[in-house]
Amino acid sequence: MSESQLEKLLAQQHTREQDIVDVDEPVIKLVIFSLAEYYFALPGATIKEVLQGDEAVFFVPGMPSSVEGVINVRGDIESVIKLNGLLGLPDSAEKSPHHSSSILLAHGNAMHSGLRVERLLDVVDIALNQIQPAPDALPEYLQPYVTGLLEFNDLAVAVLDIDALFAAWQQGQG
Amino acid sequence: MSAVPLLSLPVVLFRHAGQNFAFEAQYVSRQGVGDDLQHLPLINYADLFTPNLQAAATAVQWLELRGSLARRWRLGLQAPAELIELPVDCIYALPALLQTRQQFSALRALALYQNELIALLDVSALQRLADKLVLEVTR
C-alpha cells in the first residue's frame, strides 16, 4: 500500500513547526574542551581565538607553576596559564604532548589570557534550555566557576565563568 | 623641540639558572671580577632571586649598581654579563594577569629578542630586595 500523502503532509508540517520553535529558542555559542579527561565549555563570546598547541611558549621566571609562560601573538605578547590546579585537576601538561592541545585566547571583563587546554572538542551553538543549572552535588571547589551543566555527545560538560576563573586565579588560587 | 624617539635600550644581560635577565645599563657603574671594592656590599643575584635556596656557586663577576638615593652596591653574578642594545619594539609590559601573581618583585617587563625571552628587572626593586636580605642577615 502506498504511503498516505496526507500523513506525509502532516509530518512535513510537524517538522516545520519544530524548526520554527528551534529558531526562536535562544542559543549560546560554546567552546567545548577537555582538561585531564574532564569536559568543560566557555562561552564563545569570551574566546577571541584558538591557537595551535605547539605555539612557542616562552617560560617567564618568577611565576607560579600554573603560569606556562607567554606567547607572541602577531607582535604582542599574551600570558598562557593552566587551569588544572584551579579546577582541582592533575597537571596534564606532561602527559599530553602539546601538539594535540590548544591555547584559547580568553577575554573576561577585566582580564585576558591564553588558557592551555588538553583538547578542543568543538565550537557549537547550544540552545540555552539544554544547559542545566549546576547541581548542589558539584564539588565545592568547582562551584564558584561552573554556571551550568550540558550533555554533549553523551559527555557531561561543565560550563565555566571566565571572570570567576580569572578572579580566583588572581587571588592566588590554582 | 620634540624628543628623539628611542629605538633601542642599552641593557646589561646575564644568565641565571638557565634564564636570561637584564636591567638598564645606565644603572651599572662598572664591572669586576676581583674583590677590589670590598667596602661596597656584595649581594649574589641567586640570593635575591631564590632567597630560600643556598647559592650553588659563588659569584664569578660583580656589577656595581647605582640604585635609589645614589647608593652604590655590588650584584654578584654566576655568569659573565654583556652589554646589548635591545630594540624597543621587542620590549613588552608584563601581562596584567601575570603582574598579580609575580613572585619576584624585581621583574618589571619582558623582551622577546632573538627568539629568547629576557626578563627585564627594576634596579630599585633589586636594591630593596638586597636591603631586606642584608637586614635579615645582620639581625
Contacts between the chains, C-beta under 8 A, distances in Angstrom:
chain1	res1	chain2	res2	distance
A	56	B	115	7.8
A	58	B	110	7.9
A	58	B	112	6.6
A	58	B	116	7.5
A	58	B	117	3.8
A	59	B	19	7.2
A	59	B	117	6.8
A	60	B	98	6.6
A	60	B	107	7.9
A	60	B	110	6.7
A	60	B	117	6.7
A	60	B	119	6.9
A	61	B	17	7.5
A	61	B	19	4.6
A	61	B	21	7.5
A	61	B	49	7.5
A	61	B	104	6.8
A	61	B	107	7.3
A	61	B	119	5.3
A	62	B	49	7.3
A	62	B	102	5.7
A	62	B	103	5.2
A	62	B	104	3.0
A	62	B	107	4.9
A	62	B	119	7.1
A	63	B	98	6.3
A	63	B	101	6.5
A	63	B	102	6.3
A	63	B	103	6.5
A	64	B	101	5.6
A	64	B	103	6.5
A	67	B	98	6.4
A	67	B	101	6.9
A	69	B	117	7.5
A	70	B	92	8.0
A	70	B	95	6.5
A	70	B	98	7.7
A	70	B	110	6.3
A	70	B	117	7.1
A	72	B	112	5.8
A	76	B	92	7.2
A	77	B	92	4.6
A	77	B	95	6.5
A	77	B	110	6.5
A	77	B	112	6.8
A	78	B	95	6.5
A	79	B	95	4.1
A	79	B	97	5.0
A	79	B	98	5.0
A	81	B	97	6.9
A	111	B	96	6.3
A	111	B	97	5.4
A	112	B	96	7.8
A	112	B	97	7.4
A	113	B	95	7.0
A	113	B	97	4.6
A	166	B	97	6.9
A	169	B	97	7.3
A	169	B	101	7.5
A	170	B	97	6.9
A	170	B	100	4.3
A	170	B	101	7.0
A	172	B	101	7.0
